[in-house]
Amino acid sequence: MIQHHERLNGSGYPYGLKGEEILLPATMIAVADVVKAISSHRPYRPALGTEVAIEEITSGAGTLYDRSVTRACVALLEDGFTFE
């Protein structure tokens, strides 16, 4: 989905969409993508962990990420959800 790099405040790409201009499924993918990227090993750095991912999405809730999507994601992660 092309909109998953858009951010609520319009700072994302490729179109700079804001708020409700972004489709709900894209906001869900955006949060999941951030959590996966932060909590997983990357060739240029080790995994930073779920706690760091939660800090990122909660600090950006309402500005970068949809608040309700963020709350749902945090609840899943706190219940033990993993991508593996």
Buried (B, 14 or more C-beta within 10 A) or exposed (E): EEBBBBBBBEEBEEEEBBEEEBBEEBBBBBBBEBBEEBBBEEEEEEEBEBEEBBEBBBEBBEEBBBBEBBEEBBEEBEEEEEEE
